Amino acid sequence: MEVVVRHAEQSDLKAIGELLSHPDVTRNTSQIPYRSQSYWDNMFDINDKNHIQLIAHSGNEVVGHLGLIINQNPRRKHCASFGITVRHNAQGKGVGKQLMTTMVDLADNWLNLTRIELDVYTDNHHAITLYERFGFEVEGESRFDTFQDGKLVNSFRMSRISPDYKSELSHPLPSRIKDQNLTIRNFDIADTESVLNLWQQCNLTVPQNNPKKDIKRKVAINDGLFLVGLINGEIVASVMGGYEGHRGWVNYLAVCPQWQRNGFGRELMADLEKRLIAMDCPKINLQVRTSNQQVIAFYHSLGYKTDRVTSLGKRLID
């Protein structure tokens, strides 16, 4: 996607309001649905010199917005906070990366900012991965921070310290990415209990399915598409792929909660896709509950698209 980043203008406020009002975007902000356009008009003061507002547009469409707010407390003028949103149908296409690149350049080379901070929901994996690529680190977790989708959820406080000052930190944060490599191999029957425990941690088991029987059936096929990921010999991830000669399928993709947001899910999917390509599989299908928006966003970031089909099923064994 060809994207141009520039400062927002008064004429962009309607498009920014529409962007922020989409349900897939609203859920990852502190806003509530059904805001009026006048609300967005009053929220953004285009002429505020301490609130730098960038938009990304592709053609005539606004596909992203980033607001950088410079702190006006005399003792915190070296700090700023920001918020970023990307249009729901433009996520995973480099829009956020371009907005972040522009912001970091402003912060380091023009605004002399030492610290940039933000809050992000702990389940917003795609955003967290983006921020970490630009040097942001998790400083702490706020429990029951926000009411979202009918439940209380946690958020991370993240910050980025200017490279010119990182050497002066007396107590650098331990890396949230554990500097560990994921080892991927085929599932072995001895892995059963570890994998079942992993699935339970990730809430993948449901009453209508018997996971032990699912494993038994898969092992009987022995197609080399049931994979596990290990850290220091411990199973922390899994994926159960399939191929019946027409379409590939993905089930039970799981990463242990404490190891999430480290790219391990992407690694497993990449390995599975390579194996399916070797089998001359033309396309992969998968099913995600419509309520599980963060998982849908994850697959979108891998290049998967929502097919215009109706999913049908018939249970043969209770």
Secondary structure, 3 states (H helix, E strand, C coil): CCCEEEECCHHHHHHHHHHHHCHHHHCCCCCCCCCCHHHHHHHCCCCCCCEEEEEEEECCEEEEEEEEEECCCCCCCCEEEEEEEECHHHCCCCHHHHHHHHHHHHHHHCCCCCEEEEEEECCCHHHHHHHHHCCCEEEEEEEEEEEECCEEEEEEEEEEECHHHHCCCCCCCCCCCCCCCCEEEECCHHHHHHHHHHHHHCCCCCCCCCHHHHHHHHHHHCCCCEEEEEECCEEEEEEEEEECCCCEEEEEEEECHHHCCCCHHHHHHHHHHHHHHHCCCCCEEECCCCCCHHHHHHHHHCCCCCCCCCCCCCCCCC
